[in-house]
Amino acid sequence: MVMLVLILVVFYFFMIRPQMKKQKEMKKFREGLSVGDKVVTIGGIHGKIVEVAESTIVISVETGKLRLDKAAVSSLSLIHI
């Protein structure tokens, strides 16, 4: 019984806790997006934010504009657009 509890504790600290921390950081990042930020989507599209709504953003790309869900943004872009 003690071994089972130890395994669960180790599993929590090495698997579940880091994943929850990463999810919190991504949520904070996505809530902090603002107009003018250059971003990369999960699909690899680079663009500049031109409009921010509650759950969506509009990014400007070379061929026009795209409306995306905030969850589709993976990181800030280092490439000049």
C-alpha positions in Angstrom: 0.0 0.0 0.0 2.9 2.4 0.9 4.5 1.7 -2.5 1.4 2.5 -4.4 1.1 5.9 -2.6 4.8 6.6 -3.3 4.3 5.8 -7.0 1.3 8.2 -7.1 3.3 10.9 -5.4 6.2 10.5 -7.8 3.8 10.5 -10.7 2.2 13.7 -9.5 5.5 15.6 -9.1 7.1 14.4 -12.3 4.1 14.2 -14.7 1.0 16.1 -13.6 2.4 19.1 -11.8 4.8 20.3 -14.6 2.0 19.9 -17.2 -0.4 22.0 -15.1 2.3 24.7 -14.6 2.9 24.8 -18.4 -0.8 25.2 -19.1 -1.0 28.1 -16.6 1.9 29.8 -18.3 0.3 29.4 -21.8 -3.0 30.7 -20.5 -1.2 33.8 -19.0 0.7 34.3 -22.3 -2.4 34.1 -24.4 -4.3 36.5 -22.1 -1.4 39.0 -22.4 -1.5 39.2 -26.2 -1.9 42.7 -27.5 -2.1 44.6 -30.8 1.3 44.8 -32.5 2.7 41.6 -31.2 4.2 39.3 -33.8 3.1 35.7 -33.3 3.4 32.2 -34.7 0.4 29.9 -34.8 0.4 26.2 -34.0 0.3 25.7 -37.8 3.4 27.7 -38.4 1.8 30.9 -39.7 3.6 34.1 -38.8 1.6 37.3 -38.5 1.2 40.6 -36.6 -1.8 41.0 -34.3 -4.1 43.8 -35.5 -7.2 43.1 -33.3 -7.8 41.3 -30.0 -11.2 40.1 -28.8 -12.1 38.0 -25.8 -11.4 34.6 -27.4 -10.1 35.4 -30.9 -7.4 37.5 -32.5 -7.0 38.9 -36.0 -3.5 38.7 -37.5 -2.2 40.4 -40.6 -0.2 38.1 -43.0 1.3 38.8 -46.4 -1.9 37.9 -48.3 -4.5 39.6 -45.9 -5.9 39.0 -42.5 -6.9 35.9 -40.6 -9.2 35.5 -37.6 -7.9 32.9 -35.2 -8.8 31.5 -31.8 -6.3 32.5 -29.1 -5.5 28.9 -28.5 -4.0 28.7 -31.9 -1.1 31.0 -31.0 1.9 29.1 -29.9 4.6 31.7 -29.4 5.9 35.2 -30.2 7.7 35.5 -33.6 11.3 36.4 -33.8 11.0 37.0 -37.6 10.3 40.6 -38.8 7.0 40.7 -40.6 
